[in-house]
């Protein structure tokens, strides 16, 4: 684990701080170019620990980086640091909003969910197919109704980033992307999150998020994002669909890959 003082060097210049912050963030390419350009005009900065979680399997911290820019405005970035990668090495991610950092932190795997068991009436030990059947049953559950709390926060750019990280060939096309250019508010809801046995006897994590957008013409549009590790090398993968049904179908299909 890196020296904790890495976050709190009192002699570090703001220019060096910005360079280091952007250089170590795995998702720095997700930050808008305009934001990076503004950040490069920073004259002063301060860093504060926002939250910290340490367990036997997971180390996770969130820091708040505040920057005073040349035009007199203030720019805040939220940095998530964790050891949830495949080799346990420390990784860094940058977000523009506290809510985005909190959502990313909540997505970090901390082992299979407690209570993830399958019981058989014949007394035989559960096998992989039993786990898949339970997983399919969970997928079929309807989403509980939740109030939509739209937040106006550069939502068109958020939609662009969601679509850009989608790796599935059948992701939403240009027509959907064009409509989302007039999004002015959005809301993110996690509607599913479970572990499931897949090929090779290992567990893979599955999460489903609904990104709900309010458009300038008064209409609403949702993107359904599937995040999973059911890949040959266990790496994290994102897929995006236009409907809940397609997203849930994709998760079930990925869980059955041998």
C-alpha positions as CSV (number, residue, x, y, z in Angstrom):
1,X,0.0,0.0,0.0
2,X,1.3,3.5,-0.8
3,X,2.5,5.8,1.8
4,X,-0.5,7.8,3.2
5,X,1.5,10.9,3.0
6,X,1.2,10.6,-0.8
7,X,-2.1,12.4,-0.5
8,X,-0.8,15.1,1.8
9,X,2.5,16.5,0.6
10,X,2.6,20.1,1.9
11,X,5.4,21.0,-0.4
12,X,3.8,19.7,-3.6
13,X,3.0,22.5,-6.1
14,X,-0.5,22.7,-7.5
15,X,0.8,22.0,-11.0
16,X,2.5,18.8,-9.8
17,X,-0.6,17.9,-7.8
18,X,-2.9,18.2,-10.9
19,X,-0.4,16.2,-13.1
20,X,-0.2,13.4,-10.5
21,X,-4.0,13.4,-9.9
22,X,-4.8,13.0,-13.6
23,X,-1.8,10.7,-14.3
24,X,-2.8,8.0,-11.8
25,X,-6.6,8.0,-12.4
26,X,-7.7,4.9,-14.4
27,X,-10.7,6.8,-15.7
28,X,-9.2,10.2,-16.5
29,X,-10.2,9.8,-20.1
30,X,-13.9,10.1,-18.9
31,X,-13.3,13.6,-17.7
32,X,-14.5,16.2,-20.3
33,X,-11.7,18.1,-22.1
34,X,-13.1,21.4,-20.9
35,X,-12.9,20.4,-17.3
36,X,-9.3,19.2,-17.7
37,X,-8.4,22.5,-19.4
38,X,-9.9,24.4,-16.5
39,X,-8.1,22.2,-13.9
40,X,-4.8,23.0,-15.6
41,X,-5.3,26.7,-14.6
42,X,-5.4,25.9,-10.9
43,X,-3.4,28.2,-8.7
44,X,-3.9,26.5,-5.3
45,X,-5.4,23.3,-4.0
46,X,-6.3,21.4,-0.8
47,X,-7.1,17.8,-0.1
48,X,-9.3,16.3,2.6
49,X,-10.3,12.8,3.5
50,X,-14.0,12.4,2.9
51,X,-14.6,8.7,3.9
52,X,-12.6,5.6,4.6
53,X,-13.5,1.9,4.8
54,X,-11.0,-0.9,5.7
55,X,-11.9,-4.6,6.0
56,X,-10.1,-7.8,5.6
57,X,-10.7,-7.9,1.8
58,X,-11.1,-4.2,0.9
59,X,-9.4,-0.9,1.5
60,X,-11.4,2.1,0.2
61,X,-11.0,5.8,0.6
62,X,-12.6,8.9,-0.9
63,X,-10.7,12.2,-0.9
64,X,-12.1,15.7,-1.8
65,X,-9.7,17.7,-3.9
66,X,-10.5,21.4,-4.0
67,X,-8.8,23.7,-6.6
68,X,-8.8,27.5,-6.9
69,X,-8.7,28.4,-10.6
70,X,-7.2,31.4,-12.3
71,X,-10.6,32.9,-13.0
72,X,-11.4,32.9,-9.2
73,X,-13.8,29.9,-9.4
74,X,-13.5,26.7,-7.5
75,X,-13.3,23.2,-9.0
76,X,-13.8,20.1,-6.8
77,X,-12.8,16.5,-7.8
78,X,-13.6,13.4,-5.8
79,X,-10.9,10.7,-5.8
80,X,-11.8,7.0,-5.0
81,X,-8.8,4.9,-4.0
82,X,-9.2,1.1,-3.6
83,X,-7.5,-2.3,-3.8
84,X,-10.3,-4.1,-5.6
85,X,-8.3,-4.8,-8.7
86,X,-7.3,-8.3,-9.7
87,X,-3.8,-8.1,-8.2
88,X,-4.8,-6.1,-5.1
89,X,-2.7,-3.1,-6.1
90,X,-4.0,0.4,-5.2
91,X,-6.1,2.0,-7.9
92,X,-7.4,5.5,-8.3
93,X,-10.5,6.9,-10.0
94,X,-11.6,10.5,-10.4
95,X,-15.2,11.9,-10.4
96,X,-16.7,15.3,-10.7
97,X,-19.5,14.7,-8.2
98,X,-19.6,13.2,-4.8
99,X,-22.6,11.1,-5.9
100,X,-20.6,9.6,-8.7
101,X,-17.7,8.7,-6.4
102,X,-20.1,7.2,-3.9
103,X,-21.8,5.1,-6.6
104,X,-18.5,3.9,-7.8
105,X,-17.4,3.0,-4.3
106,X,-20.7,1.0,-3.7
107,X,-20.0,-1.0,-6.9
108,X,-16.6,-2.3,-5.6
109,X,-16.7,-6.1,-5.0
110,X,-16.3,-7.2,-1.4
111,X,-16.8,-10.9,-1.9
112,X,-20.1,-12.8,-2.6
113,X,-23.2,-11.3,-0.9
114,X,-24.0,-12.8,2.5
115,X,-26.8,-15.3,2.4
116,X,-26.1,-16.3,-1.3
117,X,-27.0,-20.0,-0.8
118,X,-29.2,-22.5,-2.6
119,X,-30.9,-25.3,-0.7
120,X,-32.1,-28.5,-2.3
121,X,-35.1,-30.5,-1.1
122,X,-33.3,-33.9,-1.9
123,X,-30.4,-33.2,0.4
124,X,-27.8,-33.1,-2.4
125,X,-25.2,-30.4,-2.3
126,X,-25.9,-27.4,-4.4
127,X,-24.0,-27.3,-7.7
128,X,-23.4,-24.6,-10.4
129,X,-26.7,-25.2,-12.1
130,X,-28.5,-24.5,-8.8
131,X,-26.7,-21.2,-8.5
132,X,-27.6,-20.3,-12.1
133,X,-31.3,-21.1,-11.4
134,X,-31.3,-18.9,-8.4
135,X,-29.6,-16.2,-10.3
136,X,-32.2,-16.4,-13.1
137,X,-35.0,-16.2,-10.5
138,X,-33.5,-13.1,-9.1
139,X,-33.2,-11.5,-12.5
140,X,-36.9,-12.1,-13.1
141,X,-37.9,-10.1,-10.0
142,X,-39.6,-6.8,-10.8
143,X,-37.9,-3.5,-9.8
144,X,-39.5,-1.9,-6.8
145,X,-41.0,1.5,-7.6
146,X,-38.7,4.4,-6.7
147,X,-39.2,8.1,-6.9
148,X,-37.3,9.8,-9.7
149,X,-35.1,12.6,-8.4
150,X,-33.6,14.2,-11.5
151,X,-30.5,16.2,-11.0
152,X,-29.5,18.8,-13.6
153,X,-25.8,18.2,-13.9
154,X,-24.2,18.2,-17.4
155,X,-26.5,15.2,-18.1
156,X,-25.8,15.2,-21.9
157,X,-22.1,14.6,-21.1
158,X,-23.0,11.9,-18.6
159,X,-25.0,10.1,-21.3
160,X,-22.1,10.4,-23.7
161,X,-19.8,8.8,-21.3
162,X,-22.2,5.9,-20.5
163,X,-22.5,5.2,-24.2
164,X,-18.8,5.5,-24.8
165,X,-17.9,2.8,-22.2
166,X,-20.4,0.3,-23.6
167,X,-18.5,-2.7,-25.2
168,X,-21.5,-4.6,-26.6
169,X,-22.0,-4.6,-30.3
170,X,-25.8,-4.1,-29.9
171,X,-25.5,-1.0,-27.8
172,X,-27.8,2.0,-28.5
173,X,-27.1,3.6,-31.8
174,X,-26.7,7.1,-33.1
175,X,-30.4,7.9,-32.9
176,X,-30.4,7.4,-29.1
177,X,-27.2,9.3,-28.8
178,X,-28.7,12.2,-30.8
179,X,-31.8,12.4,-28.5
180,X,-29.6,12.3,-25.4
181,X,-27.7,15.4,-26.5
182,X,-30.7,17.4,-25.2
183,X,-30.7,15.7,-21.8
184,X,-30.6,18.3,-19.0
185,X,-31.1,16.2,-15.9
186,X,-30.6,12.6,-14.9
187,X,-30.9,10.0,-12.1
188,X,-29.0,6.8,-11.5
189,X,-30.6,3.8,-9.8
190,X,-28.9,0.5,-9.0
191,X,-31.6,-2.1,-9.6
192,X,-29.7,-5.4,-9.3
193,X,-26.4,-6.6,-7.9
194,X,-25.3,-10.2,-7.3
195,X,-22.5,-12.8,-7.7
196,X,-23.0,-15.9,-9.7
197,X,-20.9,-19.0,-10.6
198,X,-19.7,-19.0,-14.2
199,X,-17.2,-20.9,-16.3
200,X,-14.2,-22.4,-14.5
201,X,-16.0,-22.7,-11.2
202,X,-15.3,-19.0,-10.3
203,X,-17.8,-16.3,-9.3
204,X,-18.6,-13.3,-11.4
205,X,-20.2,-10.1,-10.3
206,X,-23.3,-8.7,-12.0
207,X,-24.8,-5.2,-11.5
208,X,-27.6,-3.5,-13.4
209,X,-28.1,0.3,-13.4
210,X,-30.8,2.4,-14.9
211,X,-29.6,5.9,-16.1
212,X,-32.8,7.9,-16.4
213,X,-32.7,11.1,-18.4
214,X,-35.1,14.1,-18.6
215,X,-34.9,15.7,-22.0
216,X,-35.5,19.4,-23.0
217,X,-38.6,18.4,-24.9
218,X,-40.2,17.0,-21.7
219,X,-39.7,13.3,-22.6
220,X,-37.8,10.7,-20.6
221,X,-35.3,8.1,-21.8
222,X,-33.4,5.4,-19.9
223,X,-30.2,3.6,-20.6
224,X,-29.7,0.2,-18.9
225,X,-26.1,-0.4,-18.0
226,X,-24.9,-4.0,-17.2
227,X,-21.5,-4.3,-15.4
228,X,-20.1,-7.7,-15.0
229,X,-16.8,-9.7,-14.6
230,X,-18.1,-12.8,-16.6
231,X,-15.2,-12.3,-19.1
232,X,-12.5,-14.9,-20.0
233,X,-9.9,-13.1,-17.9
234,X,-12.3,-11.9,-15.2
235,X,-11.9,-8.2,-16.2
236,X,-14.6,-5.7,-15.6
237,X,-16.9,-5.1,-18.6
238,X,-19.7,-2.6,-19.3
239,X,-22.6,-3.2,-21.7
240,X,-25.5,-0.7,-22.3
241,X,-29.0,-1.5,-23.6
242,X,-32.1,0.5,-24.5
243,X,-34.5,-1.7,-22.5
244,X,-34.5,-3.5,-19.1
245,X,-35.6,-6.7,-20.8
246,X,-32.6,-6.7,-23.1
247,X,-30.2,-5.9,-20.2
248,X,-31.6,-8.7,-18.0
249,X,-31.4,-11.1,-21.0
250,X,-27.8,-10.2,-21.5
251,X,-26.9,-10.8,-17.8
252,X,-28.6,-14.2,-17.9
253,X,-26.8,-15.1,-21.1
254,X,-23.4,-14.1,-19.7
255,X,-24.0,-16.1,-16.5
256,X,-24.5,-19.3,-18.6
257,X,-21.3,-19.0,-20.6
258,X,-19.2,-22.1,-20.0
